[in-house]
Amino acid sequence: MMVRQISLLIYAGGAAVTDWRGHKIYNVWTFSFMAVGFVLRFLQGGPGALLPAAGAAAGLILFLFPFYKAGGLGAGDLKYLAGISLHMELRAFLYFLFFTFLFALAGAAAGSGGRLRGSHRTGIGLPALVSVLFYLGGLYP
């Protein structure tokens, strides 16, 4: 495995555990993983690779901000997904995002008896870990 895949697996696994246990993804996970992502981007593509990566992460946060305001995602979830975006190419990340939300929706439906009303909140950590495993297993590009 390459460094990017190993760091992605460690990060997704650790975030899934903290999200499962404490219902939050800690900043120490998100910011350190973002830093690793920027360093790997720099090593891979030089200084010119940093600005597009930062723009993509910021764009993702802006795109998902309505979900945060609606209560479907926490601030840690947004930073978590932005960190993962730094470790994947755009096409793979879009697949990852689709499957993560699909798994989260299925988990919320199963956990609430099929009724998606009320205050039942499902963390994004475990669905994202499953989606990362799909990515690392080559099930999507």
PEFENVEN-V745173 format. One record per residue. PSI is psi in whole degrees, -180 to 180 (none if undefined). BURIAL is I if it has 9 or more other ideal C-beta (glycine too) atoms within 8 Angstrom, else O. Layout:
{{PSI:BURIAL} {PSI:BURIAL}}
This chain:
{{149:O} {166:O} {-42:O} {-44:O} {-39:I} {-46:I} {-36:I} {-43:I} {-44:I} {-45:O} {-49:I} {-40:I} {-46:I} {-42:I} {-36:I} {-41:I} {-48:I} {-34:I} {-38:I} {-45:O} {-48:O} {2:O} {34:O} {156:O} {117:I} {149:I} {-30:O} {-35:O} {-51:I} {-47:I} {-36:I} {-37:O} {-37:I} {-42:I} {-43:O} {-41:I} {-44:I} {-40:I} {-45:O} {-39:I} {-43:I} {-46:I} {-32:O} {-42:O} {7:O} {-174:O} {-27:O} {-16:O} {-13:I} {-42:I} {-47:O} {-37:O} {-44:I} {-40:I} {-40:O} {-43:I} {-43:I} {-40:I} {-38:O} {-44:I} {-43:I} {-39:O} {-40:O} {-3:I} {-39:I} {-34:O} {-35:O} {-46:I} {-31:O} {-9:O} {5:O} {-23:O} {145:O} {169:I} {-37:O} {-35:I} {-41:I} {-47:I} {-37:I} {-49:I} {-36:I} {-39:I} {-42:I} {-34:I} {-26:I} {-15:I} {2:I} {155:I} {162:O} {-48:O} {-45:O} {-39:I} {-37:I} {-40:O} {-46:I} {-47:I} {-44:I} {-50:O} {-34:I} {-48:I} {-33:I} {-46:I} {-39:I} {-41:I} {-43:I} {-40:O} {-39:I} {-40:I} {-41:I} {-38:O} {-18:O} {16:I} {25:O} {-8:O} {116:O} {49:O} {162:O} {-160:O} {17:O} {120:O} {127:O} {133:I} {158:I} {-13:I} {-51:I} {-46:I} {-36:I} {-37:I} {-43:I} {-42:I} {-38:I} {-41:I} {-37:I} {-44:I} {-48:I} {-28:I} {-3:O} {20:O} {-15:O} {157:I} {none:O}}
